[in-house]
Amino acid sequence: MEFISERVSVERKTDGLSVVISARLPRWQEALLVTWMIAWMICGAFYAHETAVLPPGDKRSFYLLFMLGWAWIAFRIGRVGLWRMKGFELVRLKEGILTLKNSIFGYGKARDYFVENIQRFGPLEIDERSWKWQMNDSFWVMGGERLSFEHRGKRVVFGKGLTKDEAERIASVLEGALKRSRKKAQ
């Protein structure tokens, strides 16, 4: 097993290649994320209590709608928290199939892509000064993809939270493995 960084490992086997990208954060960022999650839950408990003691009417309807929005954001915060503490991204190339899986506690949907249909593989061209990129690369979201390819005309992105150097190193490893896999298929 080879380590590209403390978060990224590559395992080369005779029948394929596996890349594991951990979603772990530095301790201070993890503490901020957990603090935000706890604060959001406390605010939700307060609003739920206020909603329960209000008499029926317009104000209660507003609180119920507000609680619906709160629950949606709580779900998203919880998902990101689980992703950052126990999640990883798995990229596996085996028998002419590239598999991508976002996994939390080992659960997640694997997506398969035939190597023959993969085109334009490599790091994403990113304007790191743009507001959109800054928000997508933040530690409180599950975004920040750095690698991409086209499969049957659709763009597929992966490599959440990678640095530019990590993305380039993974891209070179995967490009070589894709070439070898294509040669085997012929």
SVG drawing of the C-alpha trace seen along z (x, -y; Angstrom):
<svg xmlns="http://www.w3.org/2000/svg" viewBox="-56 -35 60 45">
<polyline fill="none" stroke="black" stroke-width="0.4" points="0.0,0.0 1.3,-3.4 0.2,-6.7 -0.1,-9.8 -0.9,-11.8 -2.2,-11.1 -5.7,-11.0 -5.2,-9.2 -4.0,-5.7 -3.4,-3.6 -3.3,0.1 -2.1,1.8 -3.1,5.4 -2.5,7.7 -6.1,7.5 -6.7,3.8 -6.2,0.7 -7.9,-0.9 -7.7,-4.5 -9.2,-5.4 -9.8,-9.1 -10.6,-9.8 -13.0,-12.7 -11.4,-13.4 -10.8,-17.0 -8.2,-18.5 -9.3,-18.4 -10.1,-22.1 -12.4,-22.0 -14.1,-18.9 -14.7,-20.6 -16.2,-23.6 -18.5,-21.3 -19.6,-19.4 -20.2,-22.7 -22.3,-24.0 -24.3,-20.7 -25.0,-20.9 -26.0,-24.6 -28.4,-23.8 -30.0,-21.0 -30.4,-23.3 -32.0,-26.0 -34.3,-23.3 -35.3,-22.1 -36.2,-25.7 -38.3,-26.2 -40.0,-22.8 -40.9,-23.7 -42.2,-27.1 -44.3,-25.5 -45.8,-23.0 -46.9,-25.6 -48.4,-28.1 -52.2,-28.0 -53.4,-27.1 -53.2,-30.0 -51.1,-31.9 -48.1,-32.1 -48.1,-28.4 -48.3,-27.7 -45.3,-29.9 -43.4,-27.9 -44.4,-24.6 -43.1,-25.8 -40.0,-27.1 -39.4,-23.7 -39.7,-22.0 -36.9,-24.1 -34.9,-23.6 -35.3,-19.8 -34.0,-19.9 -30.9,-21.8 -30.4,-19.5 -30.5,-16.5 -27.9,-18.1 -25.7,-19.1 -25.9,-15.6 -25.0,-14.0 -21.9,-16.2 -20.9,-15.6 -21.1,-11.8 -19.3,-12.2 -16.4,-14.2 -16.0,-11.9 -16.6,-8.4 -16.8,-8.8 -14.4,-8.0 -14.4,-7.9 -13.5,-4.7 -12.2,-4.5 -11.6,-1.0 -10.5,0.1 -11.0,3.8 -11.7,5.9 -12.4,2.9 -14.8,1.2 -14.1,-2.0 -16.2,-2.0 -16.8,-5.2 -18.4,-5.0 -19.1,-7.5 -19.2,-5.5 -20.3,-6.4 -19.8,-3.5 -19.3,-1.2 -22.7,-2.1 -23.1,-3.9 -24.1,-3.4 -21.4,-2.3 -21.5,-3.6 -19.8,-1.6 -18.3,-3.0 -16.9,-1.0 -13.3,-2.0 -14.0,-2.0 -16.5,-4.8 -14.3,-7.0 -13.0,-10.1 -11.3,-13.4 -10.0,-12.1 -8.1,-14.4 -8.1,-17.3 -10.9,-19.8 -10.1,-23.3 -11.0,-25.4 -11.0,-29.2 -10.0,-29.1 -10.8,-32.8 -14.5,-32.3 -17.1,-32.5 -18.8,-29.3 -15.5,-27.3 -14.8,-28.8 -18.3,-27.7 -18.0,-24.2 -14.5,-23.6 -15.6,-24.5 -15.3,-21.9 -19.0,-22.2 -20.2,-20.8 -19.6,-17.4 -18.3,-19.1 -14.9,-20.2 -14.4,-17.6 -11.1,-17.9 -11.1,-15.1 -13.5,-14.4 -14.1,-12.4 -16.8,-12.1 -18.8,-8.9 -21.3,-8.7 -21.5,-12.4 -22.0,-13.1 -19.5,-14.7 -18.6,-12.7 -16.8,-14.4 -15.1,-12.9 -12.2,-13.4 -13.9,-15.4 -11.6,-17.7 -8.4,-16.9 -5.6,-19.4 -4.3,-20.3 -1.2,-18.2 -3.1,-15.1 -5.5,-15.4 -2.6,-15.6 -0.9,-12.6 -4.1,-10.5 -4.9,-11.5 -1.5,-10.3 -1.9,-7.0 -5.4,-6.4 -4.5,-7.5 -1.8,-4.9 -4.1,-2.2 -6.9,-3.2 -4.4,-2.8 -3.3,0.6 -6.9,1.7 -7.8,0.5 -4.8,2.5 -6.0,5.6 -9.5,5.3 -8.2,5.2"/>
</svg>
